[in-house]
Amino acid sequence: MSESTQIWYFENVDLFNILCPHKIEGIEDEHSMNKFKKDEFVYFPEEASNYIYMIAEGRIKIGSYLEDGKESVKAILGKGEIFGELALTGEEKRQDFAQAMDNNTIVCPMTLKDMQDLMANNQPLSFKMMKLIGLRLRKTERRLESLVFKDARTRIIEFLRDEAMDRGKKIGFETMIPSHFTHKDIAALTGTSRQTVTTILNDLREKNIINFDRRKILIRDMEQLA
């Protein structure tokens, strides 16, 4: 797994233990895990950006509302990943919402001050957090460009390629993505419909370019996928 992938995807247990307040001596007694049911919100737009969160169980959807009231999904994050990190850039109020996608979703909150203190005493962690923010902003920019200039098939294929590069694990000549995305999730992230996602994924499977089930997506040939 590349350095950028390790920074982007906090499935790494050691790093998660470093960031989780329950593992940090001196502040562990001041924090409690927060549990959410499916569709409950962790925070809404315009709320104060006082915390950074780590996902211990379940999935979190990050999104915003357009002027017409429609929902725009920006990211779907799973166990081991963090969110709310824009508080570190000076964001005073949330621009997005964070919503639980599963029952028994558990998140571990850390105050902005505690995170800043931790980063001040840990230069490698500080570097990784800043790089994480940069990577996420660039990924959002690429997604917006894709929505404007590319067709549905291209957007879905680029989503698969990005996931393979960010989270994929090499298995021989193939790349396995441990996926927590449903077809509905992929549709929301690519600005397409669930039916379109299903049609394109089935077409790619029939051509033996990918295979998939509920737990994983297997990219058989990255060059053919392009």
Backbone torsions as a table, in degrees:
resi	resn	phi	psi	omega
1	MET	NA	134.1	-175.7
2	SER	-73.9	164.8	179.5
3	GLU	-59.8	-42.9	-178.2
4	SER	-63.4	-35.2	178.8
5	THR	-67.2	-42.5	179.3
6	GLN	-61.5	-35.8	179.1
7	ILE	-73.8	-40.3	-175.6
8	TRP	-71.0	-39.7	-170.0
9	TYR	-116.5	102.7	-175.3
10	PHE	-84.7	55.5	172.2
11	GLU	-84.8	-15.1	179.3
12	ASN	-59.7	117.1	-172.5
13	VAL	-63.7	-41.0	-177.3
14	ASP	-62.5	-43.8	-179.6
15	LEU	-67.4	-38.6	177.3
16	PHE	-61.5	-41.4	178.8
17	ASN	-65.2	-32.4	177.7
18	ILE	-67.0	-39.9	-174.0
19	LEU	-84.0	-27.8	-175.9
20	CYS	-70.8	124.9	-178.0
21	PRO	-58.0	-27.0	-178.7
22	HIS	-70.7	-11.7	179.5
23	LYS	-102.6	-3.1	-173.0
24	ILE	-101.6	120.1	-178.0
25	GLU	-62.2	130.3	175.9
26	GLY	103.5	-23.7	179.8
27	ILE	-124.6	0.8	-174.4
28	GLU	-65.2	-29.4	-178.2
29	ASP	-78.1	-13.4	-176.2
30	GLU	-91.0	-3.1	-173.6
31	HIS	-121.8	152.2	175.3
32	SER	-135.7	147.9	175.5
33	MET	-69.2	141.5	176.5
34	ASN	-105.4	129.8	-178.7
35	LYS	-109.8	140.1	-178.3
36	PHE	-133.2	145.4	172.0
37	LYS	-87.6	166.1	179.2
38	LYS	-56.0	134.0	177.2
39	ASP	79.1	-4.1	174.6
40	GLU	-74.0	148.1	-177.9
41	PHE	-95.9	136.9	172.3
42	VAL	-79.6	-42.8	173.0
43	TYR	-155.9	162.6	-179.3
44	PHE	-115.9	162.6	171.4
45	PRO	-57.2	145.2	179.0
46	GLU	81.4	-5.2	173.6
47	GLU	-73.8	153.5	179.2
48	ALA	-63.7	138.6	-179.3
49	SER	-89.7	75.2	-174.6
50	ASN	-101.1	-12.1	-174.4
51	TYR	-132.5	155.4	167.6
52	ILE	-118.5	141.6	-171.2
53	TYR	-121.4	146.8	172.4
54	MET	-119.8	137.3	-176.9
55	ILE	-88.9	119.0	177.9
56	ALA	-92.5	-34.5	177.0
57	GLU	-149.9	148.8	175.1
58	GLY	87.3	-166.2	-177.8
59	ARG	-131.3	149.5	179.2
60	ILE	-125.1	133.6	175.7
61	LYS	-100.9	129.7	175.9
62	ILE	-107.5	128.2	-178.2
63	GLY	-159.5	-176.7	177.7
64	SER	-146.2	171.7	179.5
65	TYR	-111.2	132.7	178.1
66	LEU	-78.9	172.0	-177.5
67	GLU	-60.2	-30.8	-179.9
68	ASP	-85.3	5.4	177.6
69	GLY	90.5	-5.9	179.4
70	LYS	-72.7	153.2	-178.3
71	GLU	-90.5	134.8	174.8
72	SER	-114.9	115.4	-178.0
73	VAL	-88.9	125.2	-177.2
74	LYS	-101.3	-31.5	-179.2
75	ALA	-161.4	150.5	170.6
76	ILE	-125.1	116.8	-172.0
77	LEU	-113.0	149.6	-177.5
78	GLY	-122.6	-170.1	-176.0
79	LYS	-52.0	131.2	178.0
80	GLY	93.4	-8.6	-178.6
81	GLU	-98.1	163.4	-178.0
82	ILE	-116.5	158.9	175.2
83	PHE	-150.6	167.1	-175.0
84	GLY	81.0	13.1	-172.6
85	GLU	-71.2	-14.2	179.3
86	LEU	-66.9	-13.2	173.5
87	ALA	-57.8	-28.5	-179.3
88	LEU	-72.5	-16.6	-177.7
89	THR	-93.3	0.8	-178.5
90	GLY	103.6	5.3	176.8
91	GLU	-64.2	117.2	-178.7
92	GLU	-86.6	-35.0	178.5
93	LYS	-127.0	145.7	-179.2
94	ARG	-63.3	135.6	173.3
95	GLN	-92.6	-21.3	-176.2
96	ASP	-119.7	175.9	169.4
97	PHE	-112.1	158.1	174.1
98	ALA	-126.8	125.5	-171.9
99	GLN	-133.4	135.8	177.5
100	ALA	-70.1	139.1	-180.0
101	MET	-106.2	-10.2	-178.1
102	ASP	-133.0	153.4	169.5
103	ASN	-67.1	152.2	-179.2
104	ASN	60.6	33.2	172.1
105	THR	-73.7	131.2	-177.0
106	ILE	-123.2	126.5	177.6
107	VAL	-123.8	149.3	-177.6
108	CYS	-111.3	110.6	-177.7
109	PRO	-86.4	145.8	172.5
110	MET	-132.3	132.3	-179.7
111	THR	-65.4	153.6	178.8
112	LEU	-58.4	-40.8	-179.9
113	LYS	-63.8	-43.3	179.4
114	ASP	-62.2	-40.7	178.9
115	MET	-66.6	-41.4	178.7
116	GLN	-63.1	-41.5	178.0
117	ASP	-64.0	-40.8	179.9
118	LEU	-64.6	-41.3	179.8
119	MET	-69.2	-34.5	-179.6
120	ALA	-63.6	-29.5	-178.3
121	ASN	-99.8	6.1	-176.9
122	ASN	-145.2	90.0	-175.1
123	GLN	-61.8	-42.5	177.6
124	PRO	-59.6	-40.0	177.9
125	LEU	-65.1	-41.8	178.9
126	SER	-59.8	-43.1	178.8
127	PHE	-63.0	-43.5	-178.2
128	LYS	-65.6	-39.1	179.9
129	MET	-66.2	-42.4	179.0
130	MET	-66.2	-37.5	178.9
131	LYS	-69.9	-36.4	175.5
132	LEU	-57.8	-46.3	-179.7
133	ILE	-62.2	-44.1	178.8
134	GLY	-62.2	-42.7	-180.0
135	LEU	-64.0	-40.9	-179.0
136	ARG	-68.4	-38.7	178.0
137	LEU	-64.8	-41.5	178.9
138	ARG	-66.1	-37.4	178.8
139	LYS	-65.5	-38.5	177.2
140	THR	-64.5	-41.5	178.8
141	GLU	-62.6	-42.8	179.2
142	ARG	-63.5	-38.5	-179.8
143	ARG	-65.0	-42.8	179.2
144	LEU	-63.7	-41.7	177.5
145	GLU	-62.3	-40.3	179.8
146	SER	-63.6	-40.7	-179.8
147	LEU	-63.5	-33.1	-176.4
148	VAL	-83.2	-41.3	-167.1
149	PHE	-109.6	-9.2	-172.8
150	LYS	-122.2	152.1	-178.4
151	ASP	-79.4	172.6	-173.3
152	ALA	-60.5	-44.7	-178.3
153	ARG	-61.0	-44.8	179.9
154	THR	-63.3	-40.9	-179.6
155	ARG	-63.1	-41.2	-179.5
156	ILE	-68.9	-41.7	178.4
157	ILE	-65.0	-41.5	178.0
158	GLU	-66.0	-34.5	175.2
159	PHE	-60.4	-46.0	179.1
160	LEU	-62.2	-42.1	179.8
161	ARG	-65.0	-42.0	179.0
162	ASP	-62.9	-44.0	179.3
163	GLU	-64.0	-39.0	178.3
164	ALA	-63.4	-40.5	-179.3
165	MET	-73.9	-36.5	-176.1
166	ASP	-80.1	-41.3	-170.2
167	ARG	-126.1	-4.6	-173.3
168	GLY	-68.2	151.2	176.7
169	LYS	-121.1	128.1	-178.6
170	LYS	-71.5	130.4	174.0
171	ILE	-128.1	93.2	-172.7
172	GLY	65.6	-125.0	178.9
173	PHE	-91.7	0.9	-176.9
174	GLU	-107.0	165.1	179.9
175	THR	-125.0	124.6	-178.4
176	MET	-105.2	127.0	176.3
177	ILE	-103.7	112.0	173.7
178	PRO	-71.0	100.2	-166.3
179	SER	-97.6	134.9	168.4
180	HIS	-111.3	18.8	-178.3
181	PHE	-98.5	132.5	168.4
182	THR	-87.6	171.1	176.3
183	HIS	-61.5	-34.5	177.1
184	LYS	-64.5	-40.3	177.9
185	ASP	-62.6	-46.2	-179.3
186	ILE	-62.0	-39.1	177.8
187	ALA	-61.3	-43.3	-179.8
188	ALA	-64.6	-37.7	-177.4
189	LEU	-78.5	-20.2	-177.5
190	THR	-110.4	2.4	178.7
191	GLY	66.5	35.0	179.7
192	THR	-122.8	-168.9	176.9
193	SER	-106.1	158.3	178.1
194	ARG	-60.4	-38.7	179.5
195	GLN	-63.0	-41.1	178.5
196	THR	-63.9	-43.5	178.2
197	VAL	-59.6	-47.9	-179.3
198	THR	-60.4	-43.5	180.0
199	THR	-61.7	-45.9	-176.9
200	ILE	-71.0	-41.1	178.3
201	LEU	-64.4	-41.1	177.7
202	ASN	-64.3	-38.4	177.8
203	ASP	-63.8	-42.9	178.2
204	LEU	-65.7	-34.9	177.9
205	ARG	-69.6	-40.8	178.7
206	GLU	-61.9	-31.2	178.5
207	LYS	-86.0	3.8	178.2
208	ASN	62.1	29.6	176.3
209	ILE	-88.4	-35.1	176.6
210	ILE	-136.4	166.6	166.2
211	ASN	-140.6	156.3	-176.7
212	PHE	-159.2	155.9	168.5
213	ASP	-144.3	-165.0	-175.4
214	ARG	-69.4	-21.2	-174.2
215	ARG	-103.4	-17.3	-175.0
216	LYS	-158.7	159.8	170.3
217	ILE	-122.6	128.2	-178.9
218	LEU	-109.2	117.4	176.0
219	ILE	-90.6	111.8	-176.0
220	ARG	-77.6	-33.1	-177.5
221	ASP	-149.6	108.3	-178.1
222	MET	-65.0	-35.3	-179.3
223	GLU	-68.5	-40.4	177.0
224	GLN	-66.9	-33.9	179.2
225	LEU	-63.1	-33.5	178.8
226	ALA	-65.1	NA	NA
